[in-house]
Amino acid sequence: MRPMVYLKDVVTLFHNREMCNGCGACLSVCPRQVLQRCNGKVEIARRDACIECGACQRNCPQGALTVQAGVGCASAVINQVLGRKKACCVVDNG
């Protein structure tokens, strides 16, 4: 099965590396493995795989992650049901 990803370059996820202490709380709650640890800090590895659930932001004790939770995937699914073009939150990578 090919991995499903969010629409390219539309995710609102932002990571402030200076604020990150590398605790990894975000790594354990992200359902899509969007983040990874590199040189003792967390970084965004697969931005387009983010579904904007907000788990990383809610669990980051340093406030290093921000995302507009609930605006992305759910809105895209609703728009697709309404028949709007290019509104699906997942695309086939193949």
PyMOL Python script that loads the backbone (N, CA, C, O; Angstrom):
from pymol import cmd

cmd.read_pdbstr("""\
ATOM      1  N   MET A   1       0.836  -1.182   0.000  1.00  0.00           N
ATOM      2  CA  MET A   1       0.000   0.000   0.000  1.00  0.00           C
ATOM      3  C   MET A   1       0.883   1.247   0.000  1.00  0.00           C
ATOM      4  O   MET A   1       1.818   1.363   0.792  1.00  0.00           O
ATOM      5  N   ARG A   2       0.571   2.162  -0.890  1.00  0.00           N
ATOM      6  CA  ARG A   2       1.319   3.424  -0.954  1.00  0.00           C
ATOM      7  C   ARG A   2       0.903   4.336   0.187  1.00  0.00           C
ATOM      8  O   ARG A   2      -0.270   4.356   0.560  1.00  0.00           O
ATOM      9  N   PRO A   3       1.851   5.103   0.757  1.00  0.00           N
ATOM     10  CA  PRO A   3       1.471   6.035   1.831  1.00  0.00           C
ATOM     11  C   PRO A   3       0.613   7.170   1.287  1.00  0.00           C
ATOM     12  O   PRO A   3       0.888   7.714   0.218  1.00  0.00           O
ATOM     13  N   MET A   4      -0.419   7.515   2.028  1.00  0.00           N
ATOM     14  CA  MET A   4      -1.272   8.633   1.651  1.00  0.00           C
ATOM     15  C   MET A   4      -0.692   9.903   2.256  1.00  0.00           C
ATOM     16  O   MET A   4      -0.183   9.891   3.376  1.00  0.00           O
ATOM     17  N   VAL A   5      -0.771  10.985   1.517  1.00  0.00           N
ATOM     18  CA  VAL A   5      -0.244  12.259   1.996  1.00  0.00           C
ATOM     19  C   VAL A   5      -1.291  13.344   1.822  1.00  0.00           C
ATOM     20  O   VAL A   5      -2.226  13.225   1.031  1.00  0.00           O
ATOM     21  N   TYR A   6      -1.101  14.396   2.584  1.00  0.00           N
ATOM     22  CA  TYR A   6      -1.959  15.576   2.502  1.00  0.00           C
ATOM     23  C   TYR A   6      -1.673  16.285   1.190  1.00  0.00           C
ATOM     24  O   TYR A   6      -0.657  16.004   0.552  1.00  0.00           O
ATOM     25  N   LEU A   7      -2.522  17.177   0.779  1.00  0.00           N
ATOM     26  CA  LEU A   7      -2.241  17.975  -0.412  1.00  0.00           C
ATOM     27  C   LEU A   7      -0.878  18.643  -0.275  1.00  0.00           C
ATOM     28  O   LEU A   7      -0.515  19.082   0.816  1.00  0.00           O
ATOM     29  N   LYS A   8      -0.143  18.723  -1.329  1.00  0.00           N
ATOM     30  CA  LYS A   8       1.207  19.281  -1.299  1.00  0.00           C
ATOM     31  C   LYS A   8       1.213  20.757  -0.889  1.00  0.00           C
ATOM     32  O   LYS A   8       0.458  21.576  -1.412  1.00  0.00           O
ATOM     33  N   ASP A   9       2.089  21.057   0.057  1.00  0.00           N
ATOM     34  CA  ASP A   9       2.401  22.436   0.457  1.00  0.00           C
ATOM     35  C   ASP A   9       1.218  23.255   0.983  1.00  0.00           C
ATOM     36  O   ASP A   9       1.173  24.466   0.767  1.00  0.00           O
ATOM     37  N   VAL A  10       0.272  22.629   1.661  1.00  0.00           N
ATOM     38  CA  VAL A  10      -0.841  23.387   2.234  1.00  0.00           C
ATOM     39  C   VAL A  10      -0.961  23.225   3.751  1.00  0.00           C
ATOM     40  O   VAL A  10      -1.784  23.895   4.375  1.00  0.00           O
ATOM     41  N   VAL A  11      -0.176  22.371   4.337  1.00  0.00           N
ATOM     42  CA  VAL A  11      -0.264  22.094   5.773  1.00  0.00           C
ATOM     43  C   VAL A  11       0.182  23.318   6.573  1.00  0.00           C
ATOM     44  O   VAL A  11       1.151  23.987   6.213  1.00  0.00           O
ATOM     45  N   THR A  12      -0.530  23.599   7.654  1.00  0.00           N
ATOM     46  CA  THR A  12      -0.233  24.769   8.488  1.00  0.00           C
ATOM     47  C   THR A  12       0.778  24.482   9.594  1.00  0.00           C
ATOM     48  O   THR A  12       1.049  25.359  10.415  1.00  0.00           O
ATOM     49  N   LEU A  13       1.331  23.296   9.634  1.00  0.00           N
ATOM     50  CA  LEU A  13       2.278  22.894  10.678  1.00  0.00           C
ATOM     51  C   LEU A  13       3.552  23.738  10.615  1.00  0.00           C
ATOM     52  O   LEU A  13       4.139  23.924   9.549  1.00  0.00           O
ATOM     53  N   PHE A  14       3.971  24.251  11.792  1.00  0.00           N
ATOM     54  CA  PHE A  14       5.209  25.023  11.907  1.00  0.00           C
ATOM     55  C   PHE A  14       5.963  24.556  13.139  1.00  0.00           C
ATOM     56  O   PHE A  14       5.357  24.312  14.183  1.00  0.00           O
ATOM     57  N   HIS A  15       7.276  24.430  13.029  1.00  0.00           N
ATOM     58  CA  HIS A  15       8.124  24.014  14.144  1.00  0.00           C
ATOM     59  C   HIS A  15       9.212  25.053  14.371  1.00  0.00           C
ATOM     60  O   HIS A  15       9.952  25.409  13.454  1.00  0.00           O
ATOM     61  N   ASN A  16       9.296  25.538  15.619  1.00  0.00           N
ATOM     62  CA  ASN A  16      10.326  26.505  15.994  1.00  0.00           C
ATOM     63  C   ASN A  16      11.465  25.733  16.651  1.00  0.00           C
ATOM     64  O   ASN A  16      11.378  25.376  17.825  1.00  0.00           O
ATOM     65  N   ARG A  17      12.524  25.477  15.902  1.00  0.00           N
ATOM     66  CA  ARG A  17      13.642  24.652  16.382  1.00  0.00           C
ATOM     67  C   ARG A  17      14.305  25.254  17.626  1.00  0.00           C
ATOM     68  O   ARG A  17      14.767  24.511  18.492  1.00  0.00           O
ATOM     69  N   GLU A  18      14.358  26.561  17.727  1.00  0.00           N
ATOM     70  CA  GLU A  18      14.998  27.191  18.889  1.00  0.00           C
ATOM     71  C   GLU A  18      14.235  26.913  20.183  1.00  0.00           C
ATOM     72  O   GLU A  18      14.837  26.821  21.253  1.00  0.00           O
ATOM     73  N   MET A  19      12.922  26.780  20.087  1.00  0.00           N
ATOM     74  CA  MET A  19      12.106  26.521  21.280  1.00  0.00           C
ATOM     75  C   MET A  19      12.094  25.047  21.664  1.00  0.00           C
ATOM     76  O   MET A  19      11.769  24.711  22.803  1.00  0.00           O
ATOM     77  N   CYS A  20      12.439  24.172  20.741  1.00  0.00           N
ATOM     78  CA  CYS A  20      12.386  22.728  20.965  1.00  0.00           C
ATOM     79  C   CYS A  20      13.490  22.293  21.931  1.00  0.00           C
ATOM     80  O   CYS A  20      14.651  22.668  21.770  1.00  0.00           O
ATOM     81  N   ASN A  21      13.110  21.494  22.941  1.00  0.00           N
ATOM     82  CA  ASN A  21      14.113  20.952  23.856  1.00  0.00           C
ATOM     83  C   ASN A  21      14.416  19.486  23.565  1.00  0.00           C
ATOM     84  O   ASN A  21      15.200  18.860  24.279  1.00  0.00           O
ATOM     85  N   GLY A  22      13.795  18.934  22.514  1.00  0.00           N
ATOM     86  CA  GLY A  22      14.076  17.563  22.111  1.00  0.00           C
ATOM     87  C   GLY A  22      13.437  16.494  22.962  1.00  0.00           C
ATOM     88  O   GLY A  22      13.847  15.335  22.901  1.00  0.00           O
ATOM     89  N   CYS A  23      12.437  16.851  23.758  1.00  0.00           N
ATOM     90  CA  CYS A  23      11.828  15.867  24.673  1.00  0.00           C
ATOM     91  C   CYS A  23      11.141  14.721  23.936  1.00  0.00           C
ATOM     92  O   CYS A  23      11.076  13.609  24.461  1.00  0.00           O
ATOM     93  N   GLY A  24      10.629  14.969  22.733  1.00  0.00           N
ATOM     94  CA  GLY A  24      10.011  13.920  21.935  1.00  0.00           C
ATOM     95  C   GLY A  24       8.560  13.624  22.239  1.00  0.00           C
ATOM     96  O   GLY A  24       8.021  12.640  21.732  1.00  0.00           O
ATOM     97  N   ALA A  25       7.907  14.442  23.053  1.00  0.00           N
ATOM     98  CA  ALA A  25       6.487  14.216  23.345  1.00  0.00           C
ATOM     99  C   ALA A  25       5.675  14.210  22.057  1.00  0.00           C
ATOM    100  O   ALA A  25       4.750  13.412  21.905  1.00  0.00           O
ATOM    101  N   CYS A  26       6.015  15.084  21.148  1.00  0.00           N
ATOM    102  CA  CYS A  26       5.301  15.165  19.861  1.00  0.00           C
ATOM    103  C   CYS A  26       5.487  13.894  19.032  1.00  0.00           C
ATOM    104  O   CYS A  26       4.579  13.480  18.312  1.00  0.00           O
ATOM    105  N   LEU A  27       6.656  13.282  19.135  1.00  0.00           N
ATOM    106  CA  LEU A  27       6.933  12.065  18.376  1.00  0.00           C
ATOM    107  C   LEU A  27       6.007  10.926  18.792  1.00  0.00           C
ATOM    108  O   LEU A  27       5.582  10.122  17.963  1.00  0.00           O
ATOM    109  N   SER A  28       5.706  10.868  20.069  1.00  0.00           N
ATOM    110  CA  SER A  28       4.893   9.758  20.564  1.00  0.00           C
ATOM    111  C   SER A  28       3.403   9.933  20.300  1.00  0.00           C
ATOM    112  O   SER A  28       2.657   8.958  20.389  1.00  0.00           O
ATOM    113  N   VAL A  29       2.940  11.146  19.978  1.00  0.00           N
ATOM    114  CA  VAL A  29       1.505  11.365  19.762  1.00  0.00           C
ATOM    115  C   VAL A  29       1.128  11.573  18.296  1.00  0.00           C
ATOM    116  O   VAL A  29      -0.055  11.514  17.961  1.00  0.00           O
ATOM    117  N   CYS A  30       2.073  11.808  17.437  1.00  0.00           N
ATOM    118  CA  CYS A  30       1.766  12.044  16.023  1.00  0.00           C
ATOM    119  C   CYS A  30       1.330  10.738  15.365  1.00  0.00           C
ATOM    120  O   CYS A  30       2.102   9.780  15.326  1.00  0.00           O
ATOM    121  N   PRO A  31       0.098  10.689  14.845  1.00  0.00           N
ATOM    122  CA  PRO A  31      -0.389   9.447  14.249  1.00  0.00           C
ATOM    123  C   PRO A  31       0.191   9.155  12.864  1.00  0.00           C
ATOM    124  O   PRO A  31      -0.001   8.057  12.340  1.00  0.00           O
ATOM    125  N   ARG A  32       0.889  10.109  12.267  1.00  0.00           N
ATOM    126  CA  ARG A  32       1.386   9.932  10.900  1.00  0.00           C
ATOM    127  C   ARG A  32       2.913   9.958  10.785  1.00  0.00           C
ATOM    128  O   ARG A  32       3.437   9.987   9.672  1.00  0.00           O
ATOM    129  N   GLN A  33       3.632   9.949  11.900  1.00  0.00           N
ATOM    130  CA  GLN A  33       5.099  10.004  11.905  1.00  0.00           C
ATOM    131  C   GLN A  33       5.623  11.157  11.041  1.00  0.00           C
ATOM    132  O   GLN A  33       6.521  10.985  10.216  1.00  0.00           O
ATOM    133  N   VAL A  34       5.041  12.320  11.256  1.00  0.00           N
ATOM    134  CA  VAL A  34       5.425  13.519  10.510  1.00  0.00           C
ATOM    135  C   VAL A  34       6.761  14.069  11.008  1.00  0.00           C
ATOM    136  O   VAL A  34       7.509  14.692  10.254  1.00  0.00           O
ATOM    137  N   LEU A  35       7.043  13.831  12.276  1.00  0.00           N
ATOM    138  CA  LEU A  35       8.216  14.407  12.920  1.00  0.00           C
ATOM    139  C   LEU A  35       9.290  13.351  13.151  1.00  0.00           C
ATOM    140  O   LEU A  35       9.005  12.154  13.199  1.00  0.00           O
ATOM    141  N   GLN A  36      10.536  13.816  13.293  1.00  0.00           N
ATOM    142  CA  GLN A  36      11.638  12.917  13.627  1.00  0.00           C
ATOM    143  C   GLN A  36      12.646  13.670  14.485  1.00  0.00           C
ATOM    144  O   GLN A  36      12.672  14.901  14.498  1.00  0.00           O
ATOM    145  N   ARG A  37      13.464  12.925  15.189  1.00  0.00           N
ATOM    146  CA  ARG A  37      14.513  13.540  16.006  1.00  0.00           C
ATOM    147  C   ARG A  37      15.797  13.571  15.188  1.00  0.00           C
ATOM    148  O   ARG A  37      16.152  12.596  14.526  1.00  0.00           O
ATOM    149  N   CYS A  38      16.482  14.701  15.243  1.00  0.00           N
ATOM    150  CA  CYS A  38      17.738  14.867  14.508  1.00  0.00           C
ATOM    151  C   CYS A  38      18.662  15.746  15.339  1.00  0.00           C
ATOM    152  O   CYS A  38      18.318  16.883  15.665  1.00  0.00           O
ATOM    153  N   ASN A  39      19.818  15.229  15.677  1.00  0.00           N
ATOM    154  CA  ASN A  39      20.800  15.971  16.472  1.00  0.00           C
ATOM    155  C   ASN A  39      20.212  16.517  17.763  1.00  0.00           C
ATOM    156  O   ASN A  39      20.475  17.660  18.138  1.00  0.00           O
ATOM    157  N   GLY A  40      19.410  15.693  18.447  1.00  0.00           N
ATOM    158  CA  GLY A  40      18.872  16.063  19.745  1.00  0.00           C
ATOM    159  C   GLY A  40      17.643  16.954  19.723  1.00  0.00           C
ATOM    160  O   GLY A  40      17.112  17.288  20.783  1.00  0.00           O
ATOM    161  N   LYS A  41      17.179  17.345  18.556  1.00  0.00           N
ATOM    162  CA  LYS A  41      15.985  18.182  18.430  1.00  0.00           C
ATOM    163  C   LYS A  41      15.005  17.485  17.495  1.00  0.00           C
ATOM    164  O   LYS A  41      15.375  16.589  16.736  1.00  0.00           O
ATOM    165  N   VAL A  42      13.763  17.909  17.566  1.00  0.00           N
ATOM    166  CA  VAL A  42      12.741  17.374  16.670  1.00  0.00           C
ATOM    167  C   VAL A  42      12.671  18.260  15.435  1.00  0.00           C
ATOM    168  O   VAL A  42      12.877  19.471  15.514  1.00  0.00           O
ATOM    169  N   GLU A  43      12.379  17.649  14.304  1.00  0.00           N
ATOM    170  CA  GLU A  43      12.191  18.412  13.074  1.00  0.00           C
ATOM    171  C   GLU A  43      11.054  17.796  12.270  1.00  0.00           C
ATOM    172  O   GLU A  43      10.671  16.648  12.492  1.00  0.00           O
ATOM    173  N   ILE A  44      10.527  18.563  11.347  1.00  0.00           N
ATOM    174  CA  ILE A  44       9.460  18.068  10.479  1.00  0.00           C
ATOM    175  C   ILE A  44      10.105  17.262   9.361  1.00  0.00           C
ATOM    176  O   ILE A  44      10.933  17.778   8.610  1.00  0.00           O
ATOM    177  N   ALA A  45       9.722  15.999   9.255  1.00  0.00           N
ATOM    178  CA  ALA A  45      10.306  15.122   8.250  1.00  0.00           C
ATOM    179  C   ALA A  45       9.374  14.896   7.063  1.00  0.00           C
ATOM    180  O   ALA A  45       9.832  14.772   5.927  1.00  0.00           O
ATOM    181  N   ARG A  46       8.061  14.842   7.326  1.00  0.00           N
ATOM    182  CA  ARG A  46       7.089  14.527   6.278  1.00  0.00           C
ATOM    183  C   ARG A  46       5.901  15.478   6.383  1.00  0.00           C
ATOM    184  O   ARG A  46       4.790  15.045   6.686  1.00  0.00           O
ATOM    185  N   ARG A  47       6.119  16.746   6.139  1.00  0.00           N
ATOM    186  CA  ARG A  47       5.099  17.782   6.314  1.00  0.00           C
ATOM    187  C   ARG A  47       3.793  17.441   5.597  1.00  0.00           C
ATOM    188  O   ARG A  47       2.715  17.606   6.170  1.00  0.00           O
ATOM    189  N   ASP A  48       3.873  16.978   4.377  1.00  0.00           N
ATOM    190  CA  ASP A  48       2.664  16.715   3.602  1.00  0.00           C
ATOM    191  C   ASP A  48       1.857  15.530   4.119  1.00  0.00           C
ATOM    192  O   ASP A  48       0.723  15.325   3.686  1.00  0.00           O
ATOM    193  N   ALA A  49       2.418  14.751   5.030  1.00  0.00           N
ATOM    194  CA  ALA A  49       1.676  13.640   5.626  1.00  0.00           C
ATOM    195  C   ALA A  49       0.838  14.096   6.828  1.00  0.00           C
ATOM    196  O   ALA A  49       0.023  13.328   7.340  1.00  0.00           O
ATOM    197  N   CYS A  50       1.034  15.325   7.273  1.00  0.00           N
ATOM    198  CA  CYS A  50       0.316  15.862   8.432  1.00  0.00           C
ATOM    199  C   CYS A  50      -1.177  15.999   8.131  1.00  0.00           C
ATOM    200  O   CYS A  50      -1.561  16.513   7.081  1.00  0.00           O
ATOM    201  N   ILE A  51      -2.013  15.535   9.059  1.00  0.00           N
ATOM    202  CA  ILE A  51      -3.461  15.664   8.913  1.00  0.00           C
ATOM    203  C   ILE A  51      -4.013  16.782   9.803  1.00  0.00           C
ATOM    204  O   ILE A  51      -5.227  16.912   9.960  1.00  0.00           O
ATOM    205  N   GLU A  52      -3.136  17.573  10.373  1.00  0.00           N
ATOM    206  CA  GLU A  52      -3.500  18.740  11.185  1.00  0.00           C
ATOM    207  C   GLU A  52      -4.434  18.386  12.343  1.00  0.00           C
ATOM    208  O   GLU A  52      -5.400  19.100  12.615  1.00  0.00           O
ATOM    209  N   CYS A  53      -4.137  17.281  13.015  1.00  0.00           N
ATOM    210  CA  CYS A  53      -4.976  16.866  14.139  1.00  0.00           C
ATOM    211  C   CYS A  53      -4.709  17.713  15.386  1.00  0.00           C
ATOM    212  O   CYS A  53      -5.582  17.845  16.243  1.00  0.00           O
ATOM    213  N   GLY A  54      -3.509  18.284  15.489  1.00  0.00           N
ATOM    214  CA  GLY A  54      -3.166  19.144  16.616  1.00  0.00           C
ATOM    215  C   GLY A  54      -2.545  18.443  17.804  1.00  0.00           C
ATOM    216  O   GLY A  54      -2.232  19.094  18.800  1.00  0.00           O
ATOM    217  N   ALA A  55      -2.359  17.136  17.730  1.00  0.00           N
ATOM    218  CA  ALA A  55      -1.804  16.387  18.865  1.00  0.00           C
ATOM    219  C   ALA A  55      -0.402  16.869  19.236  1.00  0.00           C
ATOM    220  O   ALA A  55      -0.081  16.979  20.419  1.00  0.00           O
ATOM    221  N   CYS A  56       0.419  17.152  18.257  1.00  0.00           N
ATOM    222  CA  CYS A  56       1.791  17.594  18.539  1.00  0.00           C
ATOM    223  C   CYS A  56       1.789  18.923  19.286  1.00  0.00           C
ATOM    224  O   CYS A  56       2.519  19.092  20.262  1.00  0.00           O
ATOM    225  N   GLN A  57       0.982  19.852  18.834  1.00  0.00           N
ATOM    226  CA  GLN A  57       0.916  21.165  19.473  1.00  0.00           C
ATOM    227  C   GLN A  57       0.405  21.055  20.904  1.00  0.00           C
ATOM    228  O   GLN A  57       0.963  21.671  21.813  1.00  0.00           O
ATOM    229  N   ARG A  58      -0.647  20.280  21.108  1.00  0.00           N
ATOM    230  CA  ARG A  58      -1.225  20.139  22.453  1.00  0.00           C
ATOM    231  C   ARG A  58      -0.271  19.462  23.432  1.00  0.00           C
ATOM    232  O   ARG A  58      -0.367  19.682  24.639  1.00  0.00           O
ATOM    233  N   ASN A  59       0.640  18.649  22.929  1.00  0.00           N
ATOM    234  CA  ASN A  59       1.529  17.898  23.804  1.00  0.00           C
ATOM    235  C   ASN A  59       2.953  18.438  23.887  1.00  0.00           C
ATOM    236  O   ASN A  59       3.786  17.861  24.586  1.00  0.00           O
ATOM    237  N   CYS A  60       3.245  19.523  23.196  1.00  0.00           N
ATOM    238  CA  CYS A  60       4.588  20.105  23.248  1.00  0.00           C
ATOM    239  C   CYS A  60       4.692  21.036  24.452  1.00  0.00           C
ATOM    240  O   CYS A  60       4.066  22.096  24.467  1.00  0.00           O
ATOM    241  N   PRO A  61       5.476  20.653  25.465  1.00  0.00           N
ATOM    242  CA  PRO A  61       5.577  21.497  26.660  1.00  0.00           C
ATOM    243  C   PRO A  61       6.300  22.823  26.417  1.00  0.00           C
ATOM    244  O   PRO A  61       6.182  23.752  27.217  1.00  0.00           O
ATOM    245  N   GLN A  62       7.043  22.911  25.323  1.00  0.00           N
ATOM    246  CA  GLN A  62       7.801  24.125  25.023  1.00  0.00           C
ATOM    247  C   GLN A  62       7.059  25.073  24.079  1.00  0.00           C
ATOM    248  O   GLN A  62       7.493  26.208  23.883  1.00  0.00           O
ATOM    249  N   GLY A  63       5.956  24.626  23.499  1.00  0.00           N
ATOM    250  CA  GLY A  63       5.235  25.458  22.542  1.00  0.00           C
ATOM    251  C   GLY A  63       5.974  25.620  21.226  1.00  0.00           C
ATOM    252  O   GLY A  63       5.800  26.622  20.532  1.00  0.00           O
ATOM    253  N   ALA A  64       6.799  24.638  20.879  1.00  0.00           N
ATOM    254  CA  ALA A  64       7.617  24.726  19.675  1.00  0.00           C
ATOM    255  C   ALA A  64       6.854  24.378  18.403  1.00  0.00           C
ATOM    256  O   ALA A  64       7.323  24.670  17.302  1.00  0.00           O
ATOM    257  N   LEU A  65       5.691  23.763  18.540  1.00  0.00           N
ATOM    258  CA  LEU A  65       4.905  23.361  17.374  1.00  0.00           C
ATOM    259  C   LEU A  65       3.582  24.104  17.341  1.00  0.00           C
ATOM    260  O   LEU A  65       2.912  24.256  18.362  1.00  0.00           O
ATOM    261  N   THR A  66       3.216  24.563  16.151  1.00  0.00           N
ATOM    262  CA  THR A  66       1.904  25.177  15.965  1.00  0.00           C
ATOM    263  C   THR A  66       1.270  24.597  14.706  1.00  0.00           C
ATOM    264  O   THR A  66       1.951  24.282  13.731  1.00  0.00           O
ATOM    265  N   VAL A  67      -0.048  24.466  14.755  1.00  0.00           N
ATOM    266  CA  VAL A  67      -0.801  23.962  13.614  1.00  0.00           C
ATOM    267  C   VAL A  67      -2.247  24.423  13.772  1.00  0.00           C
ATOM    268  O   VAL A  67      -2.763  24.485  14.889  1.00  0.00           O
ATOM    269  N   GLN A  68      -2.888  24.740  12.682  1.00  0.00           N
ATOM    270  CA  GLN A  68      -4.296  25.117  12.736  1.00  0.00           C
ATOM    271  C   GLN A  68      -5.109  23.827  12.692  1.00  0.00           C
ATOM    272  O   GLN A  68      -5.571  23.403  11.632  1.00  0.00           O
ATOM    273  N   ALA A  69      -5.271  23.225  13.834  1.00  0.00           N
ATOM    274  CA  ALA A  69      -5.948  21.936  13.933  1.00  0.00           C
ATOM    275  C   ALA A  69      -7.397  22.028  13.487  1.00  0.00           C
ATOM    276  O   ALA A  69      -8.113  22.971  13.823  1.00  0.00           O
ATOM    277  N   GLY A  70      -7.812  21.027  12.724  1.00  0.00           N
ATOM    278  CA  GLY A  70      -9.193  20.926  12.311  1.00  0.00           C
ATOM    279  C   GLY A  70      -9.557  21.662  11.046  1.00  0.00           C
ATOM    280  O   GLY A  70     -10.703  21.571  10.607  1.00  0.00           O
ATOM    281  N   VAL A  71      -8.642  22.385  10.440  1.00  0.00           N
ATOM    282  CA  VAL A  71      -8.992  23.139   9.242  1.00  0.00           C
ATOM    283  C   VAL A  71      -8.670  22.397   7.957  1.00  0.00           C
ATOM    284  O   VAL A  71      -9.246  22.699   6.912  1.00  0.00           O
ATOM    285  N   GLY A  72      -7.778  21.449   8.012  1.00  0.00           N
ATOM    286  CA  GLY A  72      -7.282  20.825   6.797  1.00  0.00           C
ATOM    287  C   GLY A  72      -8.092  19.660   6.294  1.00  0.00           C
ATOM    288  O   GLY A  72      -8.971  19.823   5.447  1.00  0.00           O
ATOM    289  N   CYS A  73      -7.804  18.496   6.805  1.00  0.00           N
ATOM    290  CA  CYS A  73      -8.364  17.269   6.260  1.00  0.00           C
ATOM    291  C   CYS A  73      -9.885  17.240   6.336  1.00  0.00           C
ATOM    292  O   CYS A  73     -10.543  16.894   5.355  1.00  0.00           O
ATOM    293  N   ALA A  74     -10.448  17.594   7.469  1.00  0.00           N
ATOM    294  CA  ALA A  74     -11.909  17.557   7.610  1.00  0.00           C
ATOM    295  C   ALA A  74     -12.574  18.506   6.627  1.00  0.00           C
ATOM    296  O   ALA A  74     -13.573  18.148   6.004  1.00  0.00           O
ATOM    297  N   SER A  75     -12.045  19.692   6.480  1.00  0.00           N
ATOM    298  CA  SER A  75     -12.608  20.655   5.537  1.00  0.00           C
ATOM    299  C   SER A  75     -12.515  20.140   4.110  1.00  0.00           C
ATOM    300  O   SER A  75     -13.438  20.328   3.317  1.00  0.00           O
ATOM    301  N   ALA A  76     -11.411  19.496   3.781  1.00  0.00           N
ATOM    302  CA  ALA A  76     -11.238  18.970   2.430  1.00  0.00           C
ATOM    303  C   ALA A  76     -12.243  17.864   2.132  1.00  0.00           C
ATOM    304  O   ALA A  76     -12.792  17.796   1.032  1.00  0.00           O
ATOM    305  N   VAL A  77     -12.483  16.999   3.114  1.00  0.00           N
ATOM    306  CA  VAL A  77     -13.455  15.924   2.921  1.00  0.00           C
ATOM    307  C   VAL A  77     -14.851  16.504   2.717  1.00  0.00           C
ATOM    308  O   VAL A  77     -15.582  16.057   1.833  1.00  0.00           O
ATOM    309  N   ILE A  78     -15.223  17.479   3.512  1.00  0.00           N
ATOM    310  CA  ILE A  78     -16.535  18.128   3.373  1.00  0.00           C
ATOM    311  C   ILE A  78     -16.661  18.778   1.996  1.00  0.00           C
ATOM    312  O   ILE A  78     -17.696  18.650   1.342  1.00  0.00           O
ATOM    313  N   ASN A  79     -15.617  19.471   1.559  1.00  0.00           N
ATOM    314  CA  ASN A  79     -15.655  20.110   0.245  1.00  0.00           C
ATOM    315  C   ASN A  79     -15.797  19.079  -0.868  1.00  0.00           C
ATOM    316  O   ASN A  79     -16.490  19.323  -1.856  1.00  0.00           O
ATOM    317  N   GLN A  80     -15.152  17.940  -0.714  1.00  0.00           N
ATOM    318  CA  GLN A  80     -15.267  16.898  -1.731  1.00  0.00           C
ATOM    319  C   GLN A  80     -16.698  16.361  -1.787  1.00  0.00           C
ATOM    320  O   GLN A  80     -17.238  16.145  -2.873  1.00  0.00           O
ATOM    321  N   VAL A  81     -17.308  16.145  -0.629  1.00  0.00           N
ATOM    322  CA  VAL A  81     -18.686  15.672  -0.586  1.00  0.00           C
ATOM    323  C   VAL A  81     -19.622  16.676  -1.256  1.00  0.00           C
ATOM    324  O   VAL A  81     -20.610  16.288  -1.881  1.00  0.00           O
ATOM    325  N   LEU A  82     -19.313  17.956  -1.124  1.00  0.00           N
ATOM    326  CA  LEU A  82     -20.121  19.001  -1.746  1.00  0.00           C
ATOM    327  C   LEU A  82     -19.844  19.145  -3.244  1.00  0.00           C
ATOM    328  O   LEU A  82     -20.464  19.969  -3.916  1.00  0.00           O
ATOM    329  N   GLY A  83     -18.917  18.346  -3.761  1.00  0.00           N
ATOM    330  CA  GLY A  83     -18.644  18.347  -5.195  1.00  0.00           C
ATOM    331  C   GLY A  83     -17.649  19.376  -5.667  1.00  0.00           C
ATOM    332  O   GLY A  83     -17.522  19.608  -6.869  1.00  0.00           O
ATOM    333  N   ARG A  84     -16.951  19.990  -4.759  1.00  0.00           N
ATOM    334  CA  ARG A  84     -15.950  20.986  -5.156  1.00  0.00           C
ATOM    335  C   ARG A  84     -14.699  20.283  -5.670  1.00  0.00           C
ATOM    336  O   ARG A  84     -14.274  19.277  -5.102  1.00  0.00           O
ATOM    337  N   LYS A  85     -14.119  20.798  -6.723  1.00  0.00           N
ATOM    338  CA  LYS A  85     -12.941  20.189  -7.351  1.00  0.00           C
ATOM    339  C   LYS A  85     -11.694  20.354  -6.490  1.00  0.00           C
ATOM    340  O   LYS A  85     -11.548  21.339  -5.767  1.00  0.00           O
ATOM    341  N   LYS A  86     -10.801  19.374  -6.581  1.00  0.00           N
ATOM    342  CA  LYS A  86      -9.508  19.388  -5.876  1.00  0.00           C
ATOM    343  C   LYS A  86      -9.681  19.648  -4.390  1.00  0.00           C
ATOM    344  O   LYS A  86      -8.961  20.470  -3.822  1.00  0.00           O
ATOM    345  N   ALA A  87     -10.606  18.974  -3.758  1.00  0.00           N
ATOM    346  CA  ALA A  87     -10.887  19.238  -2.348  1.00  0.00           C
ATOM    347  C   ALA A  87     -10.535  18.085  -1.439  1.00  0.00           C
ATOM    348  O   ALA A  87     -10.781  18.167  -0.236  1.00  0.00           O
ATOM    349  N   CYS A  88      -9.973  17.020  -1.961  1.00  0.00           N
ATOM    350  CA  CYS A  88      -9.680  15.856  -1.112  1.00  0.00           C
ATOM    351  C   CYS A  88      -8.372  16.059  -0.365  1.00  0.00           C
ATOM    352  O   CYS A  88      -7.427  16.643  -0.896  1.00  0.00           O
ATOM    353  N   CYS A  89      -8.323  15.578   0.863  1.00  0.00           N
ATOM    354  CA  CYS A  89      -7.132  15.778   1.689  1.00  0.00           C
ATOM    355  C   CYS A  89      -6.050  14.738   1.450  1.00  0.00           C
ATOM    356  O   CYS A  89      -4.946  14.880   1.977  1.00  0.00           O
ATOM    357  N   VAL A  90      -6.324  13.720   0.688  1.00  0.00           N
ATOM    358  CA  VAL A  90      -5.294  12.720   0.403  1.00  0.00           C
ATOM    359  C   VAL A  90      -5.101  12.604  -1.097  1.00  0.00           C
ATOM    360  O   VAL A  90      -6.047  12.701  -1.878  1.00  0.00           O
ATOM    361  N   VAL A  91      -3.859  12.396  -1.476  1.00  0.00           N
ATOM    362  CA  VAL A  91      -3.545  12.220  -2.881  1.00  0.00           C
ATOM    363  C   VAL A  91      -2.747  10.929  -3.041  1.00  0.00           C
ATOM    364  O   VAL A  91      -2.047  10.511  -2.120  1.00  0.00           O
ATOM    365  N   ASP A  92      -2.850  10.315  -4.182  1.00  0.00           N
ATOM    366  CA  ASP A  92      -2.139   9.089  -4.473  1.00  0.00           C
ATOM    367  C   ASP A  92      -0.741   9.451  -4.947  1.00  0.00           C
ATOM    368  O   ASP A  92      -0.598  10.208  -5.908  1.00  0.00           O
ATOM    369  N   ASN A  93       0.290   8.932  -4.298  1.00  0.00           N
ATOM    370  CA  ASN A  93       1.673   9.254  -4.644  1.00  0.00           C
ATOM    371  C   ASN A  93       2.222   8.364  -5.742  1.00  0.00           C
ATOM    372  O   ASN A  93       3.428   8.117  -5.774  1.00  0.00           O
ATOM    373  N   GLY A  94       1.421   7.895  -6.603  1.00  0.00           N
ATOM    374  CA  GLY A  94       1.978   6.991  -7.591  1.00  0.00           C
ATOM    375  C   GLY A  94       1.515   7.296  -8.891  1.00  0.00           C
ATOM    376  O   GLY A  94       1.890   6.626  -9.853  1.00  0.00           O
TER     377      GLY A  94
END
""", "prot")
cmd.dss("prot")
cmd.show_as("cartoon", "prot")
cmd.util.cbc("prot")
cmd.orient("prot")
